[in-house]
Amino acid sequence: GAGVSQSPSNKVTEKGKDVELRCDPISGHTALYWYRQRLGQGLEFLIYFQGNSAPDKSGLPSDRFSAERTGESVSTLTIQRTQQEDSAVYLCASSSFWGGLGTEAFFGQGTRLTVV
Amino acid sequence: AQSVTQLDSHVSVSEGTPVLLRCNYSSSYSPSLFWYVQHPNKGLQLLLKYTSAATLVKGINGFEAEFKKSETSFHLTKPSAHMSDAAEYFCVVSGVAGSQGNLIFGKGTKLSVKP
């Protein structure tokens, strides 16, 4: 596609419910990142996928968070039993190759999650 | 290991005056460096990038940054601030793949522009 697409753009959910956030990366991009950005804060790394390699899950804050990616396409970030502290904008980014020079990430517009 | 430090969390300038946003990095390898901008309630947009070619890099909207290996710095500058430059700016280092993929973000600098 023309850019990284995320859906939904906004999600309001009740505490304790599960949510799924979707990211469609730019076609051909092998790397995909998920970040969390709380209000007024910087980016918090969550998880990184690169091709068929095992994902780097080192940023996932708890076992309520999980993510999947099918090949080099769509990724889904799932948050189970949501808590109010999960309220944030979740950003997805993709980039075209693994390591080295010149890689820049292209970001989606984010999903604003509000847990009430 | 790679890291990036943005030395100021908040910078305030008057419209028409120069902008300086500071960034220092640490990398065991020759890094790529980027600046991203995030306007309020918007996604992140690439402002400029350094990839071992010219050390002075020009970006969009009149911004530029100079890679100084001896100082491990990649400061962002603009000669004359505009009200529309008010945003959050992130310095990013990229290099050999490691944890967090190959992108390490600074904590961001919020730029305010006074009329």
Interface residues (C-beta under 8 A of the other chain):
Chain A: A31 Y33 Y35 G42 L43 F45 Y48 Q50 D56 S58 G59 L91 A93 S95 W98 G99 G100 L101 G102 T103 E104 A105 F106 F107 G108 Q109 G110
Chain B: S30 S32 F34 Y36 K42 G43 L44 Q45 L46 K49 T51 S52 F90 V92 S94 G95 V96 A97 S99 Q100 G101 N102 L103 F105 G106 K107 G108
